[in-house]
Amino acid sequence: MSVQKSVRRVSVPQIMARKGGDPIVSLTSYHAHTAAIVDRHADFILVGDSLGMVMHGMDSTLGVTVDMMITHGRAVVRGSQRALVVVDMPFGSYEESPSAAFRNAARIMQETGCGAVKLEGGARMAETIRFLTERGIPVMGHIGLTPQSSNVMGGFRTQGRDSESWPRHEADAVAVAEAGAFAVVLEGMVEPLAARITGMIPIPTIGIGASARCDGQILVLEDMLGLNPRPPKFVKVYGDLGDRIETAVRNYAEDVRSRSFPGDDEVYR
């Protein structure tokens, strides 16, 4: 009888303790097989609502549902062993009231087995963050460019280009930290503002299109693997999987049409 070695996941307190220390590594994942790969290298895995665009071909994240997040969250939890798994709360699942947010967050955690949820918004969401954390739900914040508010923002616009807006973003960061969030994502934010916020608040900042001085970084896995033909400016492409996958598919199609696949090694005698 074989006994599998138990692996303890990275915890929320362990992420918090990394403030100002070794950089926190994170990537998104939406399915079990990529989660297993990312798990060996990341401190936390984000099941982002970006899955609406990456996995389902949506134009934005606004059509993503709680059920979709749960389906993909379950897969990532099953595929991973070590990393903390954080699941995004989709648009419409937390804005109505703190109690509505709690019901949806509790359902996400119960049905996926994830270790935390993430929600967008700064000072306006502080009451909700506090309500959730006081009831045992760890929350990661998200300020700056918040994709769920893209219609209000007029698109995906870099935040902080006008220094007069800095106090608002700083107040958002402080409010999220004081409300009990264990970390906060800074997205699409000019570098000096992101660096300034990182030095202002006691919880880790996770940059995406922000600053190398953030306490950690996150990217969408498919972007950094070269599967997005038009990745954002802030993405460094670490692989060319798009071209490699197309080459593999082309070679397969040619083998099928020439009847060279399946060959002797691929059939049962």
Beta strands, then each sheet from edge to edge (+ up, - down):
strand 1: 24-28
strand 2: 44-47
strand 3: 84-88
strand 4: 116-118
strand 5: 139-144
strand 6: 183-187
strand 7: 205-208
strand 8: 216-219
sheet 1: 1+ 2+ 3+ 4+ 5+ 6+ 7+ 8+ 1+
end
